[in-house]
Amino acid sequence: MKKLLLITITALTLSSCASMYDTYQMKGDINQFGKPDQESTYNNKTKTLTWYCVNGKYRSYDYEYTLYGWLRTDIYESNCIGGKR
C-alpha cells in the first residue's frame, strides 16, 4: 500500500510539473498562431519559429529541447495583432 501511495504521489507531482510547462511548449504556440512561415533549426536542441503578420511585422519564438519537449525560451514580437491568420 505504501508503495502504491508513493507511486501515485510521484505521478501527480510529475503531472503537475508537466502541465506547468504546457503554455510554454512549441505545440501550444503552433495551435495558437498556426503553421509557422519559417522554421530555423540551429542544432538538435534549439529552434526558432517565425510567423509573418501584416505590414512587414512578425513574431519570432525561440525554443530549446528539454525533458518536457520544446519549451519557449525567448519571444520577439513586432506589434503583431491577433492569433491565427
N, CA, C and O of each residue as an XYZ file, in Angstrom:
340
protein
N       0.815     -1.191      0.000
C       0.000      0.000      0.000
C       0.865      1.263      0.000
O       0.573      2.223     -0.713
N       1.945      1.253      0.817
C       2.849      2.401      0.855
C       3.477      2.658     -0.507
O       3.627      3.804     -0.932
N       3.844      1.566     -1.187
C       4.478      1.693     -2.494
C       3.504      2.302     -3.507
O       3.899      3.153     -4.304
N       2.260      1.883     -3.485
C       1.244      2.417     -4.386
C       1.010      3.905     -4.112
O       0.864      4.697     -5.042
N       0.977      4.276     -2.839
C       0.801      5.677     -2.468
C       1.976      6.513     -2.962
O       1.776      7.614     -3.477
N       3.183      6.012     -2.816
C       4.375      6.720     -3.276
C       4.354      6.892     -4.790
O       4.680      7.965     -5.297
N       3.975      5.852     -5.509
C       3.892      5.930     -6.970
C       2.835      6.951     -7.392
O       3.054      7.730     -8.320
N       1.704      6.944     -6.717
C       0.629      7.887     -7.030
C       1.067      9.326     -6.782
O       0.824     10.198     -7.616
N       1.700      9.581     -5.658
C       2.170     10.930     -5.335
C       3.214     11.384     -6.346
O       3.185     12.533     -6.786
N       4.124     10.513     -6.716
C       5.152     10.843     -7.707
C       4.518     11.169     -9.050
O       4.896     12.146     -9.696
N       3.566     10.364     -9.469
C       2.890     10.602    -10.752
C       2.153     11.932    -10.752
O       2.208     12.665    -11.739
N       1.468     12.255     -9.666
C       0.752     13.526     -9.582
C       1.710     14.710     -9.598
O       1.426     15.733    -10.221
N       2.834     14.575     -8.919
C       3.833     15.643     -8.896
C       4.389     15.885    -10.287
O       4.475     17.031    -10.729
N       4.769     14.819    -10.983
C       5.300     14.957    -12.338
C       4.250     15.523    -13.283
O       4.566     16.335    -14.153
N       3.022     15.102    -13.118
C       1.935     15.598    -13.959
C       1.731     17.096    -13.773
O       1.539     17.819    -14.751
N       1.769     17.564    -12.543
C       1.578     18.998    -12.308
C       2.763     19.802    -12.821
O       2.583     20.926    -13.289
N       3.962     19.255    -12.744
C       5.129     19.941    -13.301
C       5.008     20.043    -14.809
O       5.285     21.094    -15.386
N       4.600     18.967    -15.449
C       4.459     18.972    -16.904
C       3.389     19.955    -17.345
O       3.578     20.669    -18.329
N       2.261     20.004    -16.628
C       1.196     20.923    -17.022
C       1.622     22.372    -16.827
O       1.118     23.261    -17.514
N       2.534     22.618    -15.909
C       3.041     23.963    -15.699
C       3.737     24.468    -16.959
O       3.702     25.665    -17.245
N       4.369     23.571    -17.715
C       5.108     23.947    -18.908
C       4.260     23.936    -20.176
O       4.736     24.362    -21.228
N       3.016     23.461    -20.107
C       2.180     23.355    -21.302
C       2.052     24.670    -22.051
O       2.075     24.678    -23.282
N       1.919     25.773    -21.345
C       1.724     27.056    -22.015
C       2.988     27.567    -22.678
O       2.929     28.516    -23.460
N       4.127     26.961    -22.385
C       5.388     27.390    -22.975
C       5.892     26.430    -24.039
O       7.019     26.576    -24.513
N       5.089     25.459    -24.422
C       5.533     24.481    -25.400
C       5.272     24.949    -26.818
O       4.329     25.695    -27.081
N       6.122     24.498    -27.723
C       6.005     24.853    -29.127
C       4.645     24.466    -29.691
O       4.065     25.225    -30.468
N       4.130     23.308    -29.317
C       2.855     22.862    -29.876
C       1.713     23.803    -29.499
O       0.773     23.969    -30.276
N       1.779     24.419    -28.322
C       0.768     25.387    -27.924
C       0.821     26.650    -28.775
O      -0.216     27.216    -29.121
N       2.036     27.090    -29.113
C       2.181     28.276    -29.956
C       1.708     27.992    -31.382
O       1.096     28.852    -32.015
N       1.988     26.794    -31.887
C       1.526     26.430    -33.226
C       0.006     26.336    -33.239
O      -0.627     26.743    -34.213
N      -0.584     25.810    -32.182
C      -2.049     25.777    -32.098
C      -2.629     27.183    -32.089
O      -3.688     27.421    -32.670
N      -1.949     28.111    -31.440
C      -2.458     29.472    -31.331
C      -2.269     30.264    -32.622
O      -3.183     30.969    -33.049
N      -1.096     30.159    -33.251
C      -0.775     31.013    -34.393
C      -0.829     30.301    -35.746
O      -0.720     30.952    -36.786
N      -0.995     28.989    -35.749
C      -0.995     28.230    -36.998
C       0.416     27.799    -37.378
O       1.372     28.013    -36.634
N       0.519     27.196    -38.541
C       1.817     26.713    -39.021
C       2.749     27.909    -39.227
O       2.352     28.902    -39.837
N       3.997     27.820    -38.719
C       4.921     28.950    -38.883
C       5.313     29.140    -40.353
O       5.345     28.187    -41.131
N       5.608     30.388    -40.709
C       6.046     30.695    -42.062
C       7.500     30.311    -42.285
O       7.913     30.048    -43.414
N       8.271     30.280    -41.214
C       9.680     29.924    -41.311
C      10.095     29.185    -40.047
O       9.683     29.537    -38.942
N      10.922     28.151    -40.227
C      11.458     27.393    -39.093
C      12.955     27.260    -39.284
O      13.412     26.777    -40.320
N      13.717     27.682    -38.296
C      15.172     27.579    -38.346
C      15.631     26.680    -37.211
O      15.300     26.920    -36.050
N      16.386     25.653    -37.542
C      16.935     24.749    -36.537
C      18.434     24.983    -36.474
O      19.131     24.860    -37.481
N      18.933     25.322    -35.287
C      20.353     25.637    -35.131
C      21.171     24.419    -34.750
O      22.339     24.316    -35.124
N      20.597     23.532    -34.038
C      21.205     22.248    -33.713
C      20.046     21.367    -33.248
O      18.886     21.732    -33.438
N      20.324     20.267    -32.671
C      19.231     19.395    -32.240
C      18.506     19.904    -31.001
O      17.515     19.307    -30.580
N      18.984     21.001    -30.409
C      18.387     21.458    -29.152
C      17.770     22.841    -29.208
O      17.116     23.241    -28.245
N      17.942     23.592    -30.287
C      17.343     24.927    -30.365
C      16.685     25.150    -31.729
O      17.185     24.701    -32.760
N      15.546     25.859    -31.706
C      14.804     26.184    -32.919
C      14.243     27.592    -32.793
O      14.060     28.111    -31.691
N      13.975     28.194    -33.939
C      13.254     29.461    -33.990
C      12.111     29.305    -34.978
O      12.315     28.870    -36.112
N      10.908     29.660    -34.547
C       9.745     29.672    -35.423
C       9.352     31.118    -35.648
O       9.348     31.924    -34.717
N       9.016     31.447    -36.903
C       8.648     32.810    -37.250
C       7.320     32.816    -37.987
O       7.106     32.036    -38.916
N       6.428     33.710    -37.561
C       5.142     33.925    -38.221
C       5.142     35.356    -38.732
O       5.422     36.285    -37.975
N       4.828     35.545    -40.024
C       4.768     36.890    -40.595
C       3.353     37.434    -40.486
O       2.377     36.716    -40.701
N       3.259     38.702    -40.150
C       1.977     39.379    -39.966
C       1.820     40.435    -41.060
O       2.596     40.457    -42.015
N       0.837     41.295    -40.929
C       0.619     42.349    -41.912
C       1.647     43.470    -41.744
O       2.260     43.615    -40.687
N       1.820     44.254    -42.799
C       2.704     45.429    -42.798
C       4.148     45.111    -42.433
O       4.813     45.933    -41.803
N       4.646     43.939    -42.812
C       6.040     43.584    -42.563
C       6.367     43.242    -41.124
O       7.538     43.095    -40.775
N       5.362     43.114    -40.291
C       5.586     42.751    -38.885
C       5.722     41.233    -38.769
O       5.291     40.498    -39.658
N       6.315     40.772    -37.690
C       6.443     39.333    -37.479
C       6.586     39.030    -35.990
O       6.882     39.907    -35.178
N       6.367     37.758    -35.661
C       6.641     37.270    -34.312
C       7.618     36.103    -34.463
O       7.459     35.257    -35.343
N       8.610     36.073    -33.609
C       9.645     35.060    -33.669
C       9.830     34.485    -32.272
O      10.096     35.220    -31.320
N       9.687     33.169    -32.154
C       9.803     32.496    -30.859
C      10.965     31.507    -30.912
O      11.095     30.733    -31.861
N      11.798     31.546    -29.889
C      12.913     30.599    -29.767
C      12.526     29.497    -28.791
O      11.813     29.731    -27.816
N      13.012     28.288    -29.073
C      12.711     27.117    -28.245
C      13.982     26.327    -27.981
O      14.938     26.356    -28.756
N      13.957     25.627    -26.866
C      15.042     24.698    -26.528
C      14.413     23.357    -26.185
O      13.391     23.290    -25.503
N      15.040     22.291    -26.667
C      14.510     20.962    -26.388
C      14.928     20.540    -24.984
O      16.111     20.553    -24.644
N      13.936     20.164    -24.174
C      14.186     19.766    -22.788
C      13.481     18.440    -22.516
O      12.913     17.817    -23.414
N      13.533     18.042    -21.290
C      12.850     16.835    -20.832
C      11.347     16.913    -21.109
O      10.702     15.886    -21.318
N      10.789     18.128    -21.110
C       9.355     18.328    -21.308
C       8.977     18.583    -22.762
O       7.810     18.844    -23.057
N       9.928     18.513    -23.660
C       9.675     18.794    -25.073
C      10.268     20.141    -25.444
O      11.161     20.638    -24.759
N       9.776     20.734    -26.526
C      10.277     22.028    -26.997
C       9.646     23.146    -26.171
O       8.452     23.417    -26.303
N      10.442     23.799    -25.318
C       9.950     24.874    -24.465
C      10.455     26.222    -24.970
O      11.607     26.355    -25.382
N       9.578     27.213    -24.931
C       9.904     28.562    -25.389
C      10.918     29.193    -24.451
O      10.776     29.133    -23.230
N      11.951     29.803    -25.040
C      12.980     30.467    -24.243
C      13.011     31.969    -24.475
O      13.489     32.717    -23.622
N      12.500     32.423    -25.632
C      12.546     33.840    -25.931
C      11.458     34.197    -26.937
O      11.044     33.363    -27.741
N      11.001     35.445    -26.883
C       9.943     35.926    -27.768
C      10.356     37.282    -28.328
O      10.859     38.141    -27.604
N      10.134     37.462    -29.640
C      10.233     38.785    -30.231
C       8.965     39.017    -31.036
O       8.644     38.227    -31.923
N       8.248     40.076    -30.745
C       7.045     40.414    -31.499
C       7.131     41.873    -31.919
O       7.379     42.755    -31.097
N       6.923     42.116    -33.208
C       6.958     43.477    -33.707
C       5.528     43.973    -33.956
O       5.137     44.252    -35.089
N       4.768     44.072    -32.874
C       3.385     44.569    -32.922
C       2.453     43.743    -33.783
O       1.584     44.299    -34.454
N       2.609     42.438    -33.782
C       1.643     41.567    -34.464
C       0.360     41.570    -33.636
O       0.391     41.572    -32.406
N      -0.748     41.569    -34.332
C      -2.042     41.597    -33.641
C      -2.771     40.295    -33.917
O      -2.813     39.834    -35.058
N      -3.345     39.701    -32.883
C      -4.192     38.540    -33.054
C      -3.457     37.225    -32.990
O      -2.234     37.169    -32.853
N      -4.238     36.171    -33.092
C      -3.708     34.812    -33.045
C      -3.471     34.288    -34.440
O      -2.593     34.775    -35.153
N      -4.250     33.294    -34.836
C      -4.081     32.701    -36.154
C      -4.426     33.697    -37.243
O      -5.279     34.568    -37.074
N      -3.726     33.543    -38.385
C      -4.015     34.403    -39.531
C      -5.186     33.881    -40.300
O      -5.580     34.476    -41.304
